[in-house]
């Protein structure tokens, strides 16, 4: 049957994209597409497996370094009395003066560390760029320094996420392997993407989440070669990381019954998280765009982190990437007032930290913000309408809200659902309200983006200064594979990349 109209143009774009990204399949595109004849299948399989091993080792070492920094900085987990103490528990046991000193040290490390990277290092190449059409090589020294600074500062108490560092290291190692094996540029791009996903899988123990992240966020298309490579590398990396980090889930949540009230709540209030996520991304995107550079970076970092340390004297839940606050939300252990206070302060210090010039991810911070927002809204529903929502535990609201917020703030709905399922190992029935909330959140977020885009086009407000993700765009049926790749990579207004610093350029040379 002939495919015409808008559907036909999207079908053409999809076919052309497969011709560029998936050279294992026969293509009728131009000679610029590579085929299996130019790359041995055995070499590709071996390179994929080595990428999984390398990313797993890299992620495991970064995870162990994070734990070491946390334990030494806050003085817990170094004796038999506190071997399994969480970061929140350990930081809470440290006295207030120690928290202030540790955060001041964090400010010095972040300020002078990133100043040195931007001043003396080669220009950073993001994972998205390395997996893009030109496939530039990531600079080894600058990338490693950038990753190590993120891990060290998060271990010292930075409110940003740690997930960018293992993605960068995994992508860097995959790039070395791809060039060492002499892979074509198409396979090199795909292997770099797999390395990034494998790094994510290693540090969070999310083998499926890492693979879905590769397909949804980095590759932007699905085919059996990409899926096979992504799943093999991510699963192997997660297994390798077990040796040093264990096979534990990130969050331990109790059994939660899925009631009609929870399903209705997710359906009605899912869009709220999309609107909130849109605002969060605009805030953090603006902070990144105006981040301190040059001599201002060390000064701003020291001031920013010292203030965070002073706040942490009274609220140790503010320390770190938000995992502790998220755990309390999932366990229904936060009061509405404390959750509201933590939410406002967490968003403020996340933006101020980016504005001060520090780097890090926003995956766990976004998840935590969504969890606390959901706990607040759900708690109010329980109080105002006890006959309808009174039986729903606050933790169930938190899981649903965390997923919905993360899906929109990172523009990765499928990945967010899989990640939360693997993070919490929640009951299967929880997928019903989670998926409904994510659907509403994504729709609301896209609507907000379209409104901002129309106003920007009309000159009412300036366009957001954020990099845009790769999306499917219509291309003519006669377009070659190479030209189709260029069209597919065209950006549309979105809010995704401000939340994922490894998906866009992260520094300016000072």
Buried (B, 14 or more C-beta within 10 A) or exposed (E): EEEEEEEEBBBBBBBBBBBBBBBBBEBEBEEBBBBEEEBEEEEBEEBBBBBBBBBBBBBBBBBBBBBBBBBBBBBBBBEEEBEEBBBBBBBBBBEEEBBBBBBBBBBBBBBBBBBBBBEEBBEBBBBBBBBBBEBEBBBEEBBBBBBBBBBBBBBBBBBBBBBBBBBBBBBBBBBBBBEEBEBBBBBBBBBBBBBBBBBBBBBBBBBBBBBBBBBBBBBBBBBEBBBBBBBBBBBBBBBBBBEBBEEEBBBEBEEBEBBEBBBBBBBEBBBBBBBBBBBBBBBBBBBBEEBBBEEBBBBBBBBBBBBBBBBBBEBBBBBBBBBBBBBBBBBBEBEBEBBBBBBEBBBBBBBBBBBBBBBBBBBBBBBBBBBBBBBBBBBEBBEEEEEBBEEBBBBBBBBBBBBBBBBBBBBBBBBBBBBBBBBBEBBEEBBBBBBBBBBBBBBBBBBBBEEBBEEBEEEEEEEBEBBBBBBBBBBEEEBBBBBBBBBBBEEEBBBBBBBBBBBBBBBEEB
